[in-house]
Amino acid sequence: MEYEQVLLKLAPCGLDCSRCAGYRDGEIARLSRDLLSRLGNYRRIAPIRARTDSEFAGYEQFEKILNSLAGASCEGCRGVNSRCTVNCKAKNCHREKGVDFCFQCADFPCKSEMEIPTGERWQKMNQHMRDIGIEAYYEEQCKLPRY
């Protein structure tokens, strides 16, 4: 994948926004929309199914969660509509410093207090990006679970 495409997916800190459950164009949102579509009006069947499988008594709550995942609207940390719940200083700091990723900054590793990713993990991700290149780092991330 080209550098410019990777920029749309990776946050300045190194986390992969595109695999986040809140990412608008991510796989989780897409699969959730697909599942909702395939289930159709299953809510009318769930009470019947709950007679033999008690788990289906909670179908309404499941459907609410699935709707929430399907309605993801975050554009990622670089997007205009960033709705990330993580209080990460890198989201704005990279713009101020004129870099795409933390490791590209002359002050890396800085003493900026980040909620997540913190300390060693954040440094490790950025050092790894620097060592193998951003595109290769992204390809590695795609093979790992997001959470």
N, C-alpha and C positions, 0 to 999 in steps of 0.2 A: 504494500500500500504506500502511496506517495506521502511525503511529509505533510503537505497541506491537508490531505484527507485525515491523517492521524491527528492533526491539530484540532479538528472538529470533534474528535472523540476523547482524547486524553486531556485531563485537567492539568494545569501548570504544576501541580504537586506530584503528578504521576498516576493518580487514580484514573480508571477508565470510566468516564461518565456514560459512555454508550451502553455499558452493561448494567447500569444502575436501574433499579425498579422504578425510579421516578423520571427516567429519560424518555422524552416524547417519542423518539424514533427508534427506541431500543427494542431488543428481542423480547424482553419481558412484557412490554406494553403491546407489542404486535401479537404475541402468543395469547395474551389475555383477551384482546379483542377477538381473536380467532375463536378461542374457547367459548366466549360469550355468544358469538354468532352460532357456533355449532350446538350449544346447549339450547338456544332458542328460548322457548317458554317452559323450561324444565321445572321452574318453580311450582307449576301445577302438579308435576309428577312427584316431586320431592316428598310431600307428606305421605303419599302412598308408599313410596320406597322406605320411608322412615318406620313403617310398621314392622319391617323385617330387618332393616339396617338402621339402627338408632342414630348413626352419624349424620344421616340425612335430615334429622330434625333441625340441624344447624345450617341448613342450606341457605337460608335468607342471609345470614351473616357471611357465609362464603361468597355469595353473589355480590354483597356490598364490597367486600375486599377485592374481588375480581374486577368489579366496575372501577374501583379506585386505581388499580394497577393499569387497567385499560385506558383510563383517562389521564395517564401521565402527561405532564406538560412542560417539564424542564428541558431546556435546550442545552444543558451542560454548563460548566463553569465559564466557558468563553462566550456563551450565548447571551442575548439580551434578556431572555426570560429564564434566568438561572433561579431555580427554586430549591436548591440544595439546602438540606437542613444542617449540614456540617458547617461549622464556623471556621473556615480555612482562610487564613490570611493570604495565602498564595493567589487566591482568586483575583484579588485586586493588586497585590504587590507586583506581580509579574508585569502588569501594564505600566506601573510607575517606574519600574526598573528597565523596561524596554526589552524584556526577554520572553520567550515562549514557555520555558520550563525553569524551575528553580535552579537546577544545576548549571544553567547558562549564566547565572548571575555572579558577579565578582564577589558578592558577599556570602555565597553558598559555602558551607552551611551556616545560615544566620541564626540568630537567637530569637527569631519571631516565634511567638507562642501560638501554636496551632492546636485546635481541639482534636482534629483527626485530619490527616495522619500525623502522628506525633513522633517526635524524636528519632529513634533508630530506624523505624519503618520508613518514614519519610526520607531520611538520608539514604537509606539502602536503596530505595526505589530510584532516587535521582542519580546516585552513583552508578547503579546498574544501567540506567538509560544512557549516561555519559559513556560508559564502557562499551556497550554493544550497539549504540545508535538508537534513535527514537523509533524508527520503523521496525527494527528487530524486537525492541522492547514491547511495542504494541502487539506484534504477532505472538509473542510469548504470553502476554496478558489474555489474549483471546482464547488460549487453551486452558486457562485457570478459572475456577469458580469465582464469581464476583464477591460473594459473601462468605 
